[in-house]
Every structure is written in structure tokens, then in C-alpha cells.
């Protein structure tokens, strides 16, 4: 029931962390390519190639995290199986974002962005598993609520990145802000 969901501290915390996770995810889906192209003065083909690397690393992060969740859960440490991969993922995201803006060339920046996206995708498996844990037969409602919070994060980032870029003349403020949010989510 909605009243029970609204009183769930775990659900509220999960919604906030998923909102923060979508800051990085949606940036990659919308602004990564133009950011890489403009920042490193690349042609379209090279920018596209560099921009796909973090997304591929994100897929790997999801797979690695799923294996970790299963392995930790099978050892009997159920709560840890939900927490450890997500915490590690958010910390990797925060580190990767901060380090990416400190690079002067595209290669090292992409390596750090790839670590960030690997990390943010590590939170998927434990997040969706947690929905089942707290939702039980209502897992669909819980996961839909979590996903809605993530979509709000996506809606925020769409206009926030170009706005901060316009106001500050640099993407660094955005990356530091999202890194801080990822650190809080951890």
C-alpha cells in the first residue's frame, strides 16, 4: 500500500541513491558525446568511439556487480550483498568523475569516465534486488517507485549540465557536483 511505502525509510533512501545514480547515467546518454567532442576538439567519428567506451564499461560493471551480489548473498550475508556492491560502485563513480576532469587529454579522461560509469552501473543489481527484498509481492510497485526517482534525476540532469556549463564556462562544476552526490549515495 502507498501509505506503507511512504513510511519506508529504506525506500526513501533507495529513491535518493537511484536519483543520484541517474545523474551519471543520463549524462552519458545525452551529454557525454558532445562534451567529449567539444572538450577535446574531436571529429564526430572519434568522439563517438571515445564516448562508447564508458558505456561498454558500464555494461561490465553491471555484470560484475550481479556476480558479487550473488556470491555475497550465497554466503549468507544478505544485507551486505545489497550494500557492498552499491557502495563500491558509488565510490568508483565519485573517484572517476573527479579524476576525469583533471585530465588534459581525451585518453586518460575516458579511462576515468569509464571507471565512473562502471561504478554507477554496479548499483543496478543490488538496487533492483533490494526492491524485491522490501517489496515482496509488491516488488513491482517498489521498483516502479525507485525507477521514478531515477527518472526525476534524469530530468534534472538534462538541463543542468548545459546550464552549469553556460554559467561557469567549464564542465568541472557539474562533475564535482555529481561526484559529491555519488559520495553521499555511497
C-alpha positions as CSV (number, residue, x, y, z in Angstrom):
1,X,0.0,0.0,0.0
2,X,1.1,3.5,-0.8
3,X,1.0,4.6,2.9
4,X,3.3,1.8,3.9
5,X,5.7,2.7,1.1
6,X,5.8,6.3,2.1
7,X,6.7,5.4,5.6
8,X,9.6,3.1,4.5
9,X,13.0,4.7,5.3
10,X,14.7,2.1,3.1
11,X,12.5,3.0,0.1
12,X,13.2,6.8,0.6
13,X,17.0,6.1,0.8
14,X,16.9,3.9,-2.2
15,X,15.0,6.5,-4.2
16,X,17.6,9.1,-3.4
17,X,20.5,6.9,-4.3
18,X,18.8,5.9,-7.6
19,X,18.1,9.6,-8.4
20,X,21.8,10.3,-7.8
21,X,22.8,7.3,-9.9
22,X,20.8,8.6,-12.9
23,X,22.8,11.8,-12.8
24,X,25.8,10.0,-14.2
25,X,23.8,7.5,-16.3
26,X,21.7,10.2,-18.1
27,X,24.7,12.4,-18.6
28,X,26.3,9.5,-20.5
29,X,23.2,9.0,-22.6
30,X,22.8,12.7,-23.5
31,X,25.8,14.9,-22.9
32,X,28.9,12.6,-23.0
33,X,29.3,12.7,-26.7
34,X,29.0,16.5,-27.2
35,X,31.2,17.0,-24.0
36,X,33.9,14.8,-25.3
37,X,33.8,16.2,-28.8
38,X,33.9,19.9,-27.6
39,X,36.3,19.5,-24.7
40,X,38.9,17.5,-26.7
41,X,38.2,19.1,-30.1
42,X,37.5,15.8,-31.8
43,X,35.8,15.0,-35.0
44,X,32.4,13.2,-34.9
45,X,33.8,9.7,-35.5
46,X,36.5,9.9,-32.9
47,X,34.1,11.5,-30.3
48,X,31.7,8.6,-31.0
49,X,34.3,6.0,-30.5
50,X,35.6,7.5,-27.2
51,X,32.1,8.1,-26.0
52,X,31.1,4.4,-26.4
53,X,33.9,3.1,-24.2
54,X,32.4,4.3,-20.8
55,X,29.0,2.8,-21.8
56,X,30.7,-0.6,-22.5
57,X,32.4,-0.4,-19.2
58,X,29.0,0.3,-17.6
59,X,27.7,-3.0,-19.0
60,X,30.7,-4.7,-17.5
61,X,30.1,-3.1,-14.1
62,X,26.5,-4.4,-14.2
63,X,27.7,-7.9,-14.9
64,X,30.5,-7.8,-12.2
65,X,28.1,-6.4,-9.6
66,X,25.5,-9.1,-10.4
67,X,28.1,-11.7,-9.7
68,X,29.1,-10.0,-6.5
69,X,25.6,-9.8,-5.3
70,X,25.0,-13.5,-6.0
71,X,28.3,-14.5,-4.4
72,X,27.8,-12.5,-1.2
73,X,24.1,-13.5,-0.9
74,X,25.0,-17.1,-1.3
75,X,27.4,-16.8,1.6
76,X,24.5,-15.8,3.9
77,X,25.3,-12.1,4.1
78,X,22.1,-10.9,2.6
79,X,22.2,-7.3,3.6
80,X,25.8,-7.0,2.7
81,X,25.1,-8.3,-0.8
82,X,22.9,-5.3,-1.4
83,X,25.1,-2.7,0.3
84,X,28.7,-3.6,-0.6
85,X,28.5,-3.6,-4.5
86,X,26.4,-0.4,-4.4
87,X,28.7,1.4,-2.0
88,X,31.8,0.4,-4.0
89,X,30.0,1.4,-7.2
90,X,29.2,4.9,-6.0
91,X,32.7,5.4,-4.6
92,X,34.2,4.4,-8.0
93,X,31.8,6.8,-9.7
94,X,32.8,9.6,-7.5
95,X,36.5,8.9,-7.9
96,X,36.2,8.5,-11.7
97,X,34.3,11.8,-12.2
98,X,36.7,13.8,-10.1
99,X,39.7,12.4,-11.8
100,X,38.3,12.7,-15.3
101,X,38.1,16.5,-15.2
102,X,41.8,16.6,-14.1
103,X,43.0,15.1,-17.3
104,X,44.2,17.3,-20.2
105,X,43.9,14.7,-22.9
106,X,41.0,12.5,-24.1
107,X,42.5,9.1,-23.4
108,X,43.1,9.4,-19.7
109,X,39.8,11.3,-19.3
110,X,37.9,8.4,-20.9
111,X,39.7,5.9,-18.7
112,X,38.4,7.8,-15.6
113,X,35.0,8.3,-17.0
114,X,34.9,4.6,-17.8
115,X,35.6,3.8,-14.2
116,X,32.8,6.2,-13.2
117,X,30.3,4.5,-15.5
118,X,31.5,1.0,-14.4
119,X,30.8,2.1,-10.9
120,X,27.4,3.6,-11.4
121,X,26.2,0.5,-13.2
122,X,27.4,-1.6,-10.2
123,X,24.5,-0.2,-8.3
124,X,21.8,-1.7,-10.6
125,X,21.9,-5.3,-9.4
126,X,21.7,-4.5,-5.7
127,X,19.1,-1.8,-6.2
128,X,16.7,-4.0,-8.1
129,X,17.3,-6.9,-5.7
130,X,16.6,-4.6,-2.8
131,X,13.2,-3.8,-4.4
132,X,12.3,-7.5,-4.2
133,X,13.6,-7.7,-0.6
134,X,11.5,-4.9,0.7
135,X,8.6,-5.2,-1.7
136,X,7.9,-8.9,-1.6
137,X,4.7,-9.4,-3.6
138,X,4.6,-5.7,-4.2
139,X,8.1,-5.5,-5.7
140,X,6.7,-4.0,-8.9
141,X,5.3,-1.0,-7.0
142,X,8.6,-0.6,-5.1
143,X,10.8,-0.9,-8.2
144,X,8.5,1.5,-10.1
145,X,8.8,4.0,-7.3
146,X,12.6,3.6,-7.4
147,X,12.7,3.9,-11.1
148,X,10.5,7.0,-11.0
149,X,13.0,8.7,-8.7
150,X,15.8,7.8,-11.2
151,X,13.8,9.4,-13.9
152,X,13.5,12.6,-11.9
153,X,17.3,12.5,-11.7
154,X,17.5,12.2,-15.5
155,X,15.1,15.1,-15.9
156,X,17.3,17.2,-13.6
157,X,20.5,16.5,-15.4
158,X,19.1,17.1,-18.9
159,X,19.1,20.9,-18.5
160,X,21.5,21.1,-15.6
161,X,24.7,20.1,-17.5
162,X,24.4,22.8,-20.2
163,X,23.2,25.4,-17.7
164,X,26.2,24.9,-15.5
165,X,28.4,24.8,-18.5
166,X,27.0,28.1,-19.7
167,X,27.2,29.8,-16.3
168,X,30.7,28.6,-15.4
169,X,32.3,28.1,-18.8
170,X,33.5,24.7,-17.6
171,X,32.1,21.2,-17.1
172,X,34.1,20.8,-13.9
173,X,31.4,22.2,-11.6
174,X,28.9,19.6,-12.9
175,X,31.4,16.7,-12.5
176,X,32.3,17.8,-8.9
177,X,28.6,18.2,-8.1
178,X,27.7,14.7,-9.4
179,X,30.8,13.2,-7.7
180,X,29.6,14.7,-4.4
181,X,26.1,13.2,-4.9
182,X,27.7,9.8,-5.7
183,X,29.7,10.1,-2.5
184,X,26.6,10.9,-0.5
185,X,24.8,7.9,-2.1
186,X,27.6,5.6,-1.0
